[in-house]
């Protein structure tokens, strides 16, 4: 098995065996480790399978955390008490030290979190770019670096790279800093420029050219000579859930394709209309794949352990309901957008139990701010093998017998968009392609062509 991460992995094995566990936890981040430690208290013997480093991306960098009272090292140290193996899980098998284990379990917890995705823009194929996780493991110094992203993760990455002796700027296509609470916490220590409302126009010969829309709505042209661009845009890794047969749909709040689930993390099965028809013995933790503060991740992981124990008669169900109520009340105050999103994921649109996928409204990894056909030269739609976007658009043109594809949509073009024939995307069977390329491409194409991302995977619903 050759794996540098849960995305860049080639599972191989010379022989097959069987592995049985009451609970298997996939992922070695906070959500997975805390869930495993809590389940152990109930008498379970959870087995943790992970690729990469224990603690996930939370352990990288030396910048302050928003939830700095969470003892990161203590959680990781306690993980030594667990049955932890470094291996890859593909939904059926665990690959570990040349052996392919067919897995049998009573409960499966997916703590696979997210991954850093590259940004794309005109001529991005020529730009020197790495993800935050890559660059923080290498710890460069003396470089001129542009960090893309103003989330806590983006600002933490920028602070760390600055402390390593790099000349840093931070850019984002958002109109505002994405995590204002974390920014307020660390702004006194920030000694580098931050630009929002950025639209990257081109990269050539070491120079990044971009526009900034100022507060007065004027366009200010800027350029920077750079050694490196670092992306901190994170997306959900849908690999295992799709292999297990769960459908994934776009969530604009998370900029990802995700399965529908309850607030406790239990994955829901859906019928052909998108209506929830039942729960499962498969769960996700990290509360929406780690898109919250570390203290929220820890609390939700504890709740998930309680919930699993209650299903087996080891915990009082009313205690679980009470704990969930308190947790949701905390989210309503500290992360209201996530509280609302969690309710929609659990109860469906307008509490109907049916899930309606929205159109794309935000594409953080499209650094040109919004896809337009005139900006697609050199734009990558599959970062795994550098597939250009015009290859897919050519297929769309041929299927619809179009001379051109309009991306500046007027009212009269709406009906044409509804009738547009779309290709079913397939980038091969590699882990990278199915983890990164499918969600990456469907979100960009959804924005560019005015379509719902899942249409490129499952096809359009009947008119």
WOMOKA-V829437 format. One record per helix or strand. SS is the DSSP state (hx for helix, st for strand). FROM is the first residue (numbers start at 1). TO is the last residue. If there is no record, write none. Layout:
ss-><SS | SS>
from-><FROM | FROM>
to-><TO | TO>
//
This chain:
ss-><st | st | st | hx | st | hx | hx | st | st | st | st | st | st | hx | st | hx | st | hx | st | hx | st | st | st | st | st | st | hx | st | st | st | st | st | st | st | hx | hx | hx | hx | hx | st | st | hx | st | st | hx | hx | hx | hx>
from-><2 | 9 | 15 | 30 | 47 | 56 | 72 | 83 | 88 | 93 | 99 | 114 | 120 | 124 | 129 | 132 | 144 | 152 | 167 | 180 | 194 | 198 | 207 | 219 | 228 | 234 | 239 | 249 | 256 | 261 | 266 | 269 | 275 | 282 | 287 | 294 | 317 | 336 | 349 | 354 | 366 | 373 | 380 | 387 | 389 | 411 | 431 | 455>
to-><3 | 10 | 26 | 41 | 50 | 59 | 81 | 86 | 89 | 96 | 110 | 116 | 120 | 126 | 131 | 138 | 148 | 163 | 171 | 189 | 195 | 204 | 213 | 225 | 231 | 236 | 243 | 251 | 258 | 261 | 267 | 270 | 278 | 284 | 290 | 311 | 334 | 347 | 351 | 354 | 366 | 375 | 382 | 388 | 400 | 419 | 449 | 458>
//
